[in-house]
C-alpha cells in the first residue's frame, strides 16, 4: 500500500503545479468565505434581525469551527490519506455553504457557519501537507509564494465579490448569493482533485487520538467562545472563569498528550514540534500577525459602511488596490526571504504599521473621505502584508520534518484561525464599545491601535525566532 502511495507521489511530482492549482483553489475558497460575509453583514443583520453579538459570531464562529478541529483534520489526513480526506472536506464545505445560504435566522446561520468551518478543518490541512511533500526542492519557495498570494487575494476577492453579489442581487438572492457561489466551485475542485491529487503515503499504525481531540476542542471553545459573547453578557465572573478553565484544560491537554506518547501511543500533536524553539516562536509570530489580519478588515468594513456611508460595492472596491499591492509584494517576497530570512517579514510588519497610521491620519483629517482616498493607505498596508504573509508559512514550517507535515500544518492552521477568531472578538469588542456610544471615529482609532499592537508583537516574535534559528 505504501509503495503504491509512493509511486502516486512520484507521478504527481511531474504534474505538481496542477496539483498546486487544485489544492490552493480550495484554500482560496476557504479564505474568500472568511471575508466575503463581511461586506454582507449589514444586510444580513437587517434581514435576519440579528443582534450585534450574532453578527460578530457569524464571522468568528466559522474560524472557531475550523480552529478547534484542524489538528484533528491533519491527523485524519495521515490516517486515511490526503486525497480522500481533502475530497471529503471539500464536499462537506460545499454542502454547508448551501446550508448557510438557506439559513432563515441568525442562530441558524451561526450553526451553519460552525459546520462550514468544521468541514474546512478536513480540507485545509491537506493543502499545506501536500505542498510540504511535493515541493521539497528549489521550487519550494515559488510554491509557498503562490500559497501566500492566494491567502492575500482571498481576502480582497472576498470583499470585492461580496460587494458585487450583494449589489447585483442576482435572482433576488441578496446576501445569500455570497454562500451559494461556493457550490459550483466546490464541485469543480472535487472533480479536479479526484483526477490529480495524490494520496500521500500514510503513516503505518497511525490512529486518531479521540480523547485528545475532544479535550482540545473543549479547551479552545472555552477560550474563544466567551470572547465573542462576553460583551453582551456584561463580562460577568463566569465568563472569565470559563476562559480560565479553557487555559487549564489546554495545559491538561499537553500533559495528556505526553502520557499518550509515554505509553507508546500516537498523540494528536507531535510533541517533538513543541521542542523546536524556532518553530514555537514562529507560531507566536503567526498568532500575533493573524490577530491583526481579519480583525482589521472586519472593523474597517463596518466603519466604511456605517460611518462613511460607503455602499457594499464601494467598500469592496476600496480594498482592490490593497490586493494589487499584496500581489506585487508577494511576487518577490519569497525570493528575498530566501536570502534575508525573517528580516523581510519584519520589514513587512513595519510597512503595515505605516499603512495603519496613514488610515488613522486620513480619517482624522478628512471627515468623510471618498473610497479613492481610503485606497492609498490601504494599499500601503497591503504591500506590507504581502511581504509577511507570502513567505511566512514556508519560513515557520521550514524546520518541520516531512513525516510530521500533517501535524505541523495542522498546528500552523490552528494558530492562524484561533488568532483570527480572537482578533475579531477582541478588536471587534473594542470597536463596538465606542460605536455603541456613537463615537465611530474613536472606534476606528481604538481598533486600529489594537491592530498595530498585534503587528508590533509579531515583529518582536519574528526577531526572537531569528535568534533561535541562528543560535
C-alpha positions in Angstrom: 0.0 0.0 0.0 2.8 2.4 0.9 4.7 1.5 -2.3 1.6 2.4 -4.3 1.3 5.7 -2.5 4.9 6.5 -3.2 4.5 5.8 -6.9 1.5 8.0 -7.0 3.5 10.8 -5.3 6.3 10.3 -7.8 3.8 10.6 -10.7 2.3 13.7 -9.1 5.7 15.3 -9.0 5.5 15.6 -12.7 2.2 17.4 -12.6 2.7 19.0 -9.2 1.9 22.5 -10.4 -1.6 21.3 -11.5 -1.9 19.7 -8.1 -0.9 23.0 -6.5 -3.5 24.9 -8.5 -6.2 22.4 -7.4 -5.4 22.4 -3.6 -4.8 26.2 -3.4 -8.2 26.7 -5.1 -9.7 25.1 -2.1 -7.6 27.2 0.2 -8.8 30.3 -1.8 -12.4 29.2 -1.4 -11.9 28.9 2.4 -10.2 32.3 2.6 -12.8 34.0 0.5 -15.5 32.8 2.8 -13.7 34.3 5.8 -14.0 37.7 4.2 -16.9 37.7 1.7 -19.5 37.7 4.5 -18.1 41.0 6.0 -19.5 43.2 3.2 -22.9 41.5 3.6 -23.1 41.8 7.4 -25.3 45.0 7.5 -27.7 43.4 5.0 -27.7 40.1 6.9 -28.3 41.9 10.2 -31.3 43.7 8.8 -32.9 40.7 7.0 -32.4 38.2 9.8 -32.8 40.7 12.6 -29.6 39.6 14.1 -28.0 41.2 17.2 -24.5 42.7 17.3 -23.1 39.6 19.0 -24.7 37.3 16.4 -23.2 39.3 13.6 -19.8 39.1 15.2 -20.3 35.4 15.7 -21.2 34.8 12.0 -17.6 35.8 11.2 -15.8 34.3 14.2 -17.7 31.0 14.7 -16.5 30.0 11.2 -13.0 30.3 12.4 -13.7 28.6 15.7 -15.1 25.6 14.0 -12.0 25.4 11.9 -9.5 26.1 14.6 -10.9 23.6 17.1 -10.7 20.7 14.6 -7.9 21.5 12.2 -5.3 19.5 14.1 -7.7 16.5 14.0 -8.1 17.1 10.3 -4.4 17.0 9.8 -4.2 13.7 11.7 -7.1 12.2 9.7 -5.1 13.1 6.5 -2.2 11.0 7.9 -4.6 8.1 8.7 -6.9 8.0 5.6 -4.7 9.7 3.0 -4.6 13.3 1.9 -6.7 12.9 -1.2 -9.7 11.1 0.4 -9.7 13.5 3.4 -9.3 16.5 1.1 -12.2 15.5 -1.2 -14.4 14.7 1.8 -13.6 18.1 3.3 -14.4 20.0 0.0 -17.7 18.1 -0.3 -18.7 18.9 3.2 -17.7 22.5 2.8 -19.8 22.8 -0.4 -22.9 21.3 1.3 -22.6 23.5 4.4 -22.2 26.6 2.2 -25.5 25.7 0.7 -27.0 25.5 4.2 -25.6 28.9 5.1 -27.3 30.4 2.1 -30.6 28.8 3.1 -30.5 29.9 6.7 -33.6 31.6 8.0 -32.4 33.2 11.3 -29.3 34.5 12.9 -28.8 31.4 15.2 -29.3 29.0 12.3 -26.7 30.9 10.2 -24.2 30.7 13.1 -24.7 27.0 13.4 -24.3 26.5 9.7 -21.1 28.6 9.7 -19.8 26.5 12.6 -20.4 23.4 10.4 -18.8 25.1 7.5 -15.6 25.8 9.5 -15.5 22.3 10.8 -15.6 20.8 7.3 -12.8 23.2 6.2 -10.7 21.6 9.0 -10.7 18.4 6.9 -9.9 20.2 3.7 -7.2 22.9 4.5 -4.5 20.9 6.4 -4.1 18.7 3.3 -3.2 21.7 1.3 0.0 22.5 3.3 0.8 18.8 3.8 0.7 18.3 0.0 2.9 21.3 -0.7 5.3 20.3 2.0 5.9 16.9 0.5 5.7 17.7 -3.3 7.9 20.8 -3.1 11.0 19.9 -1.2 13.4 21.2 -3.8 14.4 24.6 -5.2 10.8 25.1 -6.3 9.6 25.2 -2.7 9.9 29.0 -2.4 7.8 29.6 -5.5 5.1 27.1 -4.4 4.8 28.7 -1.0 4.8 32.1 -2.6 1.8 31.1 -4.7 0.1 29.8 -1.5 0.8 33.1 0.2 -0.5 35.1 -2.7 -3.7 33.1 -2.7 -4.2 33.8 1.0 -4.0 37.5 0.4 -6.0 37.5 -2.8 -8.8 35.6 -1.0 -9.3 38.5 1.4 -9.5 41.1 -1.3 -11.5 38.9 -3.6 -13.9 38.1 -0.8 -14.6 41.8 -0.2 -15.0 42.7 -3.9 -17.1 39.6 -4.8 -19.3 40.1 -1.7 -19.9 43.7 -2.7 -20.8 42.7 -6.3 -23.1 39.9 -5.3 -25.0 42.0 -2.7 -25.3 45.0 -5.1 -26.3 43.0 -8.1 -28.9 41.0 -6.1 -28.8 38.1 -8.6 -32.2 36.4 -8.8 -33.3 38.3 -5.7 -31.0 36.2 -3.6 -29.3 39.2 -1.9 -26.7 38.2 0.7 -27.4 34.5 0.2 -25.5 34.5 -3.1 -22.2 35.0 -1.2 -22.6 31.4 0.1 -24.3 29.8 -2.9 -21.3 30.9 -5.1 -19.2 28.1 -3.4 -21.4 25.3 -4.7 -20.2 25.2 -8.4 -16.6 26.0 -7.4 -16.7 23.2 -4.8 -17.9 20.7 -7.4 -15.2 21.7 -9.8 -12.5 21.3 -7.2 -13.8 17.8 -6.3 -13.6 16.7 -9.9 -10.1 18.1 -10.3 -8.8 16.6 -7.0 -10.1 13.1 -7.9 -8.1 13.2 -11.1 -4.9 15.0 -10.0 -4.2 15.0 -6.2 -2.1 12.1 -5.0 -2.8 10.2 -1.8 0.4 10.8 0.1 1.9 7.9 2.0 0.0 7.1 5.2 1.8 6.6 8.5 1.7 3.0 9.3 -0.1 2.3 12.5 -1.4 5.8 12.7 -4.7 6.2 14.6 -6.7 9.2 15.8 -6.3 10.2 19.4 -10.0 10.8 20.1 -9.7 11.7 23.8 -7.0 14.2 22.9 -9.2 15.7 20.1 -12.1 16.1 22.4 -10.0 17.8 25.1 -8.5 20.2 22.6 -12.0 21.0 21.2 -13.4 21.8 24.7 -10.3 23.9 25.6 -10.4 26.1 22.5 -14.2 26.5 22.7 -13.9 27.7 26.3 -11.1 30.1 25.4 -12.6 31.7 22.3 -16.4 31.5 22.9 -16.5 33.9 25.8 -14.5 36.5 23.8 -17.4 36.6 21.4 -20.4 36.9 23.7 -18.7 38.3 26.8 -19.7 41.9 25.9 -23.4 41.0 25.6 -23.2 39.1 28.9 -21.6 42.1 30.7 -18.3 40.3 31.2 -19.7 38.5 34.2 -17.5 36.5 36.5 -18.4 33.2 34.9 -17.3 34.4 31.5 -13.8 34.9 32.9 -14.0 31.6 34.8 -14.8 29.8 31.6 -11.8 31.3 29.9 -9.6 30.4 32.8 -11.0 26.8 32.6 -10.0 26.8 28.9 -6.4 27.6 29.8 -6.4 24.9 32.4 -7.8 22.3 30.1 -5.3 23.3 27.4 -2.5 22.8 29.8 -4.1 19.4 30.8 -4.2 18.6 27.1 -0.4 18.9 26.8 0.1 16.7 29.8 -2.4 14.1 28.5 -0.5 14.0 25.1 2.8 13.4 26.9 1.2 10.5 28.7 -0.1 9.1 25.4 3.4 9.3 23.9 5.0 7.7 27.0 2.6 4.7 26.6 3.8 4.3 23.1 0.7 5.7 21.6 0.4 8.4 18.8 -0.6 11.7 20.3 -2.8 14.2 18.3 0.0 16.8 18.4 3.6 15.8 17.5 5.2 16.9 20.8 8.6 17.0 19.2 7.5 20.1 17.3 7.0 21.9 20.6 10.6 21.4 21.5 11.7 23.3 18.4 12.3 26.8 19.7 12.3 28.4 16.3 9.0 26.7 15.3 7.3 27.7 18.6 8.5 31.3 18.4 7.3 31.3 14.8 3.9 30.2 15.9 3.9 33.2 18.3 4.6 35.5 15.4 1.8 33.8 13.4 -0.7 34.2 16.2 0.0 38.0 16.6 0.1 38.6 12.8 -3.3 36.9 12.2 -4.8 38.6 15.3 -4.4 41.7 13.3 -5.4 40.2 9.9 -9.1 39.5 9.8 -9.9 41.9 12.6 -8.7 44.9 10.6 -10.8 44.0 7.6 -13.8 43.3 9.9 -13.8 46.7 11.7 -12.7 48.6 8.5 -15.7 47.2 6.5 -18.1 48.2 9.3 -16.6 51.6 9.6 -16.7 52.3 5.8 -20.4 51.3 5.6 -21.7 52.6 9.0 -19.7 55.8 9.4 -18.5 56.8 5.9 -21.7 55.7 4.1 -20.0 53.5 1.5 -22.1 51.0 -0.4 -21.2 47.3 -0.2 -19.7 47.7 -3.7 -17.7 50.8 -2.8 -16.4 49.0 0.3 -15.2 46.1 -1.8 -13.6 48.3 -4.4 -11.7 50.3 -1.8 -9.8 47.1 -0.9 -8.9 46.3 -4.5 -5.6 48.3 -4.6 -4.7 46.5 -1.4 -5.0 43.3 -3.3 -2.8 44.5 -6.1 -0.1 45.8 -3.7 -0.3 42.4 -1.9 0.4 40.5 -5.1 3.3 42.8 -6.1 4.9 42.3 -2.7 4.3 38.6 -2.7 5.9 38.0 -6.1 9.3 39.0 -4.8 8.9 38.4 -1.0 9.7 34.6 -1.3 13.0 35.3 -3.2 14.0 38.0 -0.7 13.1 35.7 2.2 15.5 33.0 0.9 18.4 35.5 1.2 17.4 37.6 4.2 15.1 35.2 6.1 12.8 36.7 8.7 14.2 40.3 8.2 11.8 40.6 5.2 8.9 39.7 7.3 9.9 42.2 10.0 10.2 44.9 7.3 6.7 44.0 6.1 5.3 44.4 9.7 6.9 47.9 9.7 5.1 48.8 6.4 1.8 47.6 7.8 2.3 49.9 10.8 2.9 52.8 8.4 -0.3 51.9 6.5 -2.3 51.8 9.7 -1.0 55.2 10.7 -2.0 56.6 7.3 -5.5 55.2 7.7 -5.9 56.9 11.0 -4.5 60.1 9.8 -6.8 60.1 6.7 -9.9 59.6 8.8 -8.7 62.3 11.3 -8.0 65.0 8.6 -11.0 64.3 6.3 -14.4 63.9 7.9 -15.9 61.8 5.1 -13.1 60.6 2.9 -14.0 59.1 -0.5 -13.2 55.5 -1.4 -10.4 56.8 -3.6 -8.8 58.5 -0.7 -9.0 55.4 1.5 -7.4 53.2 -1.2 -3.9 54.7 -0.8 -3.2 53.9 2.9 -4.9 50.5 2.4 -2.5 49.8 -0.4 0.5 50.5 1.8 -0.9 48.2 4.4 -1.5 45.5 1.7 2.1 45.8 0.4 3.4 45.2 3.9 1.0 42.3 4.5 2.2 40.7 1.3 5.8 40.8 2.4 4.8 38.9 5.6 2.1 36.5 4.6 3.5 35.1 1.4 6.7 33.6 2.9 5.5 33.2 6.5 4.2 29.6 6.2 7.3 28.4 4.4 9.6 30.1 6.9 7.7 28.8 10.0 7.3 25.3 8.7 10.9 25.0 7.3 12.1 23.1 10.4 9.2 20.6 10.4 10.2 17.1 9.3 8.3 15.6 6.3 7.0 12.8 8.5 5.2 15.4 10.6 3.9 17.5 7.7 0.2 16.9 8.6 0.7 17.6 12.3 2.9 20.7 11.6 0.5 22.2 9.1 -2.4 21.4 11.5 -0.7 23.3 14.3 0.0 26.2 11.9 -3.6 26.3 10.7 -4.9 26.1 14.3 -2.8 29.0 15.3 -3.9 31.2 12.4 -7.6 30.6 12.9 -7.5 30.9 16.7 -5.7 34.2 16.2 -8.2 35.3 13.5 -11.2 34.5 15.8 -9.6 36.0 18.9 -8.7 39.1 16.9 -12.2 39.6 15.6 -13.6 39.1 19.2 -11.2 41.4 20.9 -10.7 44.2 18.3 -14.4 43.9 17.5 -15.3 44.4 21.1 -13.2 47.5 21.3 -14.8 48.9 18.1 -18.4 48.1 19.2 -17.8 49.6 22.7 -17.1 53.0 21.1 -19.6 52.6 18.3 -22.4 51.9 20.8 -21.8 55.4 22.2 -22.0 57.0 18.7 -18.2 57.6 18.6 -17.4 56.0 15.2 -14.1 57.8 14.7 -12.9 57.0 18.2 -14.0 53.4 17.5 -11.7 53.1 14.4 -8.8 54.8 16.2 -9.0 52.4 19.1 -9.4 49.4 16.8 -6.5 50.4 14.5 -4.4 50.9 17.7 -5.1 47.4 18.8 -4.2 46.0 15.4 -1.0 48.0 15.4 0.0 46.5 18.8 -0.6 42.9 17.4 1.6 43.6 14.4 4.4 45.1 16.5 4.2 41.9 18.7 4.5 39.8 15.6 7.7 41.6 14.6 9.1 41.0 18.0 8.4 37.3 17.8 10.0 37.1 14.4 13.2 38.7 15.7 13.1 36.2 18.6 12.6 33.4 16.1 15.6 34.6 14.1 17.7 34.4 17.2 16.7 30.8 17.9 17.4 29.8 14.2 20.9 31.3 14.3 21.8 30.1 17.7 
